[in-house]
Amino acid sequence: MKGTSLNSIRAFEAVSRHLSFTNAANELGVSQSAISQHIKNLEMSIGCSLLKRDTKRIALTIEGGKLAEVAQRWICDIQHVVESLSLGNRFKITVAAPSIFTISWLLPKLNEFYSVNPDSKVELVTSDSPSFSYDRNLDLVIKFDKEDLPGFDLVGSYKSKLLVVASEKYIRDFGLFLGADNFSSHKLLAIQPGPWLKNTGSSTWSTMGNFLSKTLICEPQFQIYEDVNLAYAAALHGQGWVILDYLLVEDDISSGRLRPMPDVSCASDIHVFQRQNSLGGMLIIFYEWLHQKFSSSELASFFLLESQHREDSLV
């Protein structure tokens, strides 16, 4: 690919996103004929067609799709580094996490981080939507599953526990769970209907559903919610039991707002991913703080907590 112009790759990247010469030209501030010439030069340099053209639309060839994936990631990484080096963003980091984790765990603890890092700015993004794109300018991603993220490195994995919890009000009104034979008299606040939570599309709920189905001899009543935050709020207001990670209800349990179902729990994991080639001391500072908070959780004594901590990946 000797002699290939970076401008040609930039032009192709814009066309691959817009699938339009006109929109790509407008974005880059050049003429449509210039974009067309860049694509032609690039195809000649590579020796294959990158686009399928007809009178109505533009589509990527197989080769074009492969190049587009790399080119878009390359442009995104460059933009991210440039923004991180600018004075206004030097102390800014962007963190993506499920909304239930952000609301229940991260937000209540951020003031503590700001108190010792007053110049920092942590931008929080929720990742609940199935269409959420991890190609955004994210620094850290927190997930309950370990599935690889292109462009990100796994930097920390933490063992936790899934619990079935209910409020004191619910337990007063309906009685404490005593065993498998009376579970059918209780209400479980679920995200989606089962069967028996096995096919909810959530690895967390499926794991607990599989565990409960082997432990209990009868199914509970179900109250279905579209959002885990609603199920969590319903549990706090005494409407039933809900399956949640211990880290999310740690404060609720210690304060007595929620109580765990005796002898019912199973393992879960929380994973932290860092964007490859991310720069900046604030990113290291925030991750070290996050690691310390995970490791100092009462989970360390309530359950066995194990952590995998790779500091060299952040250097």
C-alpha positions in Angstrom: 0.0 0.0 0.0 3.0 2.2 -0.6 2.1 5.7 -1.5 -1.5 5.5 -0.2 -2.6 8.9 1.1 -4.0 9.2 4.6 -6.5 11.7 3.1 -7.8 8.9 0.9 -8.3 6.6 3.9 -10.0 9.5 5.7 -12.3 10.1 2.7 -13.1 6.4 2.5 -13.9 6.2 6.3 -16.4 9.1 5.9 -18.0 7.4 2.9 -18.2 4.1 4.7 -20.2 5.7 7.6 -22.5 7.8 5.5 -22.7 5.5 2.4 -22.9 8.8 0.6 -20.3 10.8 -1.4 -22.3 14.0 -0.8 -22.5 13.6 3.0 -18.9 12.6 3.2 -17.8 15.6 1.2 -19.9 18.0 3.4 -18.4 16.5 6.6 -14.8 16.9 5.3 -15.4 20.3 3.7 -14.3 19.2 0.2 -16.0 18.6 -3.2 -17.8 15.4 -4.1 -15.4 15.0 -7.0 -12.4 15.1 -4.6 -14.0 12.4 -2.5 -14.6 10.3 -5.6 -10.9 10.7 -6.7 -9.7 9.7 -3.2 -11.7 6.5 -3.3 -10.5 5.8 -6.9 -6.8 6.3 -5.8 -7.3 4.1 -2.8 -8.8 1.3 -4.8 -6.0 1.5 -7.3 -3.4 1.4 -4.6 -5.0 -1.6 -2.9 -5.9 -3.4 -6.0 -9.6 -4.2 -5.3 -13.0 -2.5 -5.2 -14.1 -1.1 -1.9 -17.6 0.1 -2.9 -20.5 -1.2 -4.9 -22.0 1.7 -6.9 -25.3 2.0 -8.7 -27.6 4.9 -9.5 -29.5 4.6 -6.3 -27.1 3.7 -3.5 -23.6 2.9 -2.3 -22.7 -0.3 -0.5 -19.4 -1.7 0.9 -17.8 -4.7 -0.7 -16.4 -7.5 1.5 -13.0 -5.9 1.3 -14.5 -2.5 1.9 -16.2 -3.7 5.0 -13.0 -5.0 6.4 -11.1 -1.7 5.7 -14.1 0.4 7.0 -14.0 -1.4 10.4 -10.3 -0.7 10.9 -10.5 2.9 9.5 -13.4 3.9 11.6 -11.7 2.6 14.8 -8.5 4.4 13.7 -10.2 7.7 13.2 -12.1 7.3 16.5 -8.9 6.6 18.4 -7.1 9.6 16.9 -10.0 11.9 17.8 -10.1 10.4 21.3 -6.4 11.0 21.9 -6.6 14.6 20.5 -9.5 15.4 22.8 -7.8 13.9 25.8 -4.7 16.0 25.2 -6.6 19.3 24.9 -6.5 21.5 28.0 -10.3 21.3 28.6 -10.4 17.5 28.6 -7.1 16.7 30.4 -9.0 15.9 33.6 -12.1 14.4 32.0 -12.9 10.8 31.7 -16.0 9.1 30.3 -17.3 5.9 31.9 -20.1 3.6 30.5 -22.0 1.3 32.9 -25.4 -0.3 33.3 -27.9 2.3 34.7 -28.6 0.2 37.8 -24.9 0.2 38.7 -24.5 3.9 38.0 -27.5 4.9 40.0 -27.1 2.5 42.9 -23.4 2.2 43.3 -21.3 4.7 41.4 -23.2 8.0 41.7 -23.5 7.8 45.6 -19.7 7.4 45.8 -18.6 10.0 43.3 -18.5 12.9 45.7 -15.8 11.1 47.6 -13.8 10.9 44.4 -14.4 14.6 43.6 -13.4 15.6 47.2 -9.8 14.4 46.5 -9.8 15.2 42.8 -11.6 18.6 42.6 -10.4 19.4 39.1 -11.6 16.1 37.6 -14.8 15.6 35.5 -16.4 12.1 35.2 -18.9 11.9 32.4 -21.3 8.9 33.0 -23.0 7.1 30.1 -25.6 4.3 30.6 -25.1 1.2 28.4 -28.5 -0.5 28.8 -29.9 0.0 25.3 -29.3 -3.0 23.0 -28.3 -0.6 20.3 -25.6 1.1 22.6 -22.3 1.5 20.7 -19.0 1.0 22.5 -17.3 2.8 19.6 -18.0 6.1 21.3 -15.3 8.1 23.0 -15.3 6.0 26.2 -12.4 5.6 28.6 -13.7 2.9 30.9 -16.6 0.4 30.5 -18.1 -1.5 33.5 -20.0 -4.6 32.6 -21.5 -7.7 34.3 -20.3 -10.0 31.6 -16.8 -10.7 30.3 -17.5 -10.6 26.6 -14.7 -9.0 24.7 -15.1 -5.4 23.5 -13.2 -4.5 20.3 -10.8 -1.6 21.0 -10.8 -2.2 24.8 -8.6 -4.2 27.2 -9.9 -6.0 30.3 -8.1 -4.4 33.2 -10.0 -5.7 36.3 -12.4 -8.6 37.2 -14.1 -8.7 40.5 -16.1 -11.6 42.1 -19.4 -10.8 43.6 -22.7 -12.5 44.5 -26.2 -12.4 43.3 -28.8 -12.2 46.1 -32.6 -12.4 46.3 -33.6 -9.5 48.5 -36.8 -7.9 49.8 -37.7 -5.0 52.1 -38.5 -5.2 55.8 -42.0 -4.1 54.9 -42.6 -7.0 52.5 -41.2 -9.5 55.0 -43.5 -8.0 57.7 -46.5 -8.3 55.4 -45.9 -11.6 53.8 -43.4 -13.4 56.1 -39.8 -14.4 55.7 -38.9 -16.9 53.1 -38.5 -20.2 55.1 -37.7 -22.8 52.4 -38.3 -24.2 49.0 -41.8 -25.5 49.8 -43.3 -22.0 50.5 -41.6 -19.9 47.8 -44.7 -20.1 45.6 -46.5 -17.8 48.1 -44.0 -15.1 47.4 -43.7 -12.6 44.6 -40.5 -12.3 42.5 -40.0 -9.0 40.7 -38.6 -10.0 37.3 -37.3 -8.1 34.3 -38.9 -10.4 31.7 -41.1 -13.6 31.8 -39.2 -16.9 32.0 -39.7 -19.7 31.6 -38.2 -19.6 35.2 -35.9 -16.7 34.2 -33.8 -18.9 32.0 -34.3 -17.0 28.7 -34.4 -13.4 29.9 -31.5 -12.3 27.7 -29.6 -11.2 30.8 -26.7 -13.4 32.0 -27.1 -12.2 35.5 -30.8 -13.1 35.7 -30.3 -16.4 33.8 -27.6 -17.4 36.2 -29.8 -16.9 39.2 -32.8 -18.4 37.5 -30.9 -21.6 36.7 -29.7 -21.6 40.3 -33.1 -21.1 41.8 -34.7 -23.7 39.5 -32.4 -26.3 40.8 -32.8 -25.2 44.5 -36.5 -24.6 44.8 -39.3 -27.1 44.1 -41.9 -24.6 43.0 -42.0 -21.4 41.1 -42.9 -18.0 42.7 -45.5 -15.5 41.5 -44.0 -13.1 39.0 -44.4 -9.3 38.7 -42.8 -8.3 35.3 -41.0 -5.0 34.8 -39.3 -3.7 31.6 -36.4 -2.1 33.6 -34.3 -3.4 36.4 -34.4 0.0 38.1 -38.2 -0.3 38.4 -37.9 -3.8 39.8 -35.3 -2.5 42.4 -37.6 0.4 43.4 -40.6 -1.9 43.7 -38.6 -4.1 46.1 -37.6 -1.1 48.2 -41.3 -0.2 48.4 -42.2 -3.7 49.7 -43.7 -5.2 46.6 -41.7 -8.5 46.4 -38.3 -10.1 46.1 -35.8 -9.0 43.5 -32.5 -10.5 42.1 -29.6 -8.1 42.4 -25.8 -8.1 42.7 -24.6 -7.6 46.3 -22.6 -4.5 45.3 -25.8 -2.8 44.2 -27.6 -3.4 47.5 -24.7 -3.3 49.9 -25.8 0.0 51.5 -29.5 -1.1 51.5 -28.6 -4.3 53.4 -26.3 -2.6 55.9 -29.0 0.0 56.6 -31.7 -2.6 56.9 -33.8 -1.3 53.9 -33.4 -4.7 52.3 -32.7 -8.2 53.6 -31.3 -11.2 51.6 -33.2 -14.4 51.3 -31.4 -16.9 53.6 -29.1 -19.5 51.9 -29.9 -18.3 48.4 -27.0 -16.8 46.4 -24.8 -17.6 43.5 -21.6 -16.2 42.0 -21.5 -13.1 39.7 -18.7 -11.0 38.2 -18.1 -7.3 37.5 -15.6 -6.4 34.8 -13.8 -3.2 34.0 -12.5 -2.5 30.4 -10.2 0.3 29.4 -10.0 1.8 25.9 -6.8 0.8 24.2 -4.3 3.6 23.9 -6.2 5.8 26.3 -3.9 8.5 27.9 -4.0 10.7 30.9 -3.2 10.5 34.6 -6.8 11.0 35.6 -7.8 7.7 34.0 -5.2 5.9 36.1 -6.3 7.8 39.3 -10.0 7.0 38.7 -9.4 3.3 38.0 -7.2 3.0 41.1 -10.0 4.6 43.1 -12.6 2.3 41.5 -10.3 -0.7 42.3 -10.0 0.4 45.9 -13.7 0.8 46.3 -14.4 -2.6 44.9 -11.8 -4.2 47.1 -12.8 -2.5 50.3 -16.5 -3.4 49.9 -18.0 -5.3 52.7 -18.4 -8.0 50.2 -14.8 -8.9 51.2 -16.1 -10.1 54.5 -19.8 -10.8 53.6 -18.6 -13.1 50.9 -15.2 -14.1 49.5 -14.1 -11.3 47.1 -11.3 -12.0 44.6 -9.9 -9.3 42.3 -7.8 -9.4 39.3 -5.8 -6.2 39.1 -3.5 -5.5 36.2 -1.8 -2.1 36.8 0.6 -2.4 33.9 -2.3 -2.3 31.4 -3.0 1.3 32.5 0.6 2.5 32.0 
